[in-house]
Amino acid sequence: MLKSEGRTEQLLAGKRALITGSTSGIGLATARALYAEGAEVILNGFGDPDEIAALTKEMDAVHSSTNLLDPAAIEGMMGEIGPVDILINNAGMQYVSPVEDFPTDKWDAILALNLTAAFHTSRLAVPAMKEAGWGRIINTASAHSLTASPFKSAYNASKHGIVGFTKTIALELAQTGVTANCISPGYVWTSLIEGQIPDTMAARGLSREEVINDVLLAKQPTKKFVQPEEIGALAVFLCREEAGNVTGANWSIDGGWTAE
Ligand code: NAD
């Protein structure tokens, strides 16, 4: 049986979705969730070429290796892939350091990827969404869009910023059939979290176990990491017709972290 057989009846049949940063972690789980509902998915991100080839095969997807730090490259990518119905701005990076030592190039890169890239993809995707009278823009923010932790100045600024950006375009697009929302996960066990453990150990003088239990999970009343698949399921909900009035919102999925 062809992979495409039976997909025309599915929730997101006929919809094209670009998911940035979808070669791993949350973006990959979201791409899989949208694909499972019938969407045509366009992957983006870096990684091992064989692993990416396996992902494109798994999801009948195309993949763009565009570096989203480069606005001109984003323009090229958006022109190449053409109109999308669903835009998930998910690619992101983190760096952990006291502000006085924070490398200025890291600050610039984090703001460029976590915030400015979403501006560029959105401004380029919106005209076709408006034309179609339907669209979904979903930005992966973070619990750090609502609250802060020390040593993450650039990340927290970028994530607070993406919420402001999302609310603004939600208002601009409110009567067009296009919604814009953020999803704000708590800690999800992905390479982004794994990668910040050594720096957090150094910045706070803690062991690996102490960082996991006393810094990361200490924030989450459930004492569990959020699963990437849980975020994919929320993204699917936001793409449903029933979510047409959900716009300008920032959806926490953080084990109760920001309830405190
Ligand atoms: P991840 O490291 O597993 O995935 C990051 C993705 O972004 C990868 O596909 C990577 O290749 C891609 N990427 C990195 N730099 C890029 C660039 N310059 N251009 C294009 N793609 C690039 O991390 P993740 O945890 O899945 O993070 C995804 C998003 O979720 C990020 O925006 C992150 O801030 C957010 N988030 C993560 C957590 C968490 O606990 N993991 C919590 C809240 C929010």
Boltz pocket constraint, residues with backbone or C-beta under 6 A from the ligand:
constraints:
  - pocket:
      binder: B
      contacts: [[A, 20], [A, 21], [A, 22], [A, 23], [A, 24], [A, 25], [A, 26], [A, 27], [A, 44], [A, 45], [A, 46], [A, 47], [A, 65], [A, 66], [A, 67], [A, 68], [A, 69], [A, 89], [A, 90], [A, 91], [A, 92], [A, 93], [A, 113], [A, 114], [A, 140], [A, 141], [A, 142], [A, 143], [A, 184], [A, 185], [A, 186], [A, 187], [A, 188], [A, 189], [A, 190], [A, 191], [A, 192], [A, 193]]
      max_distance: 6.0
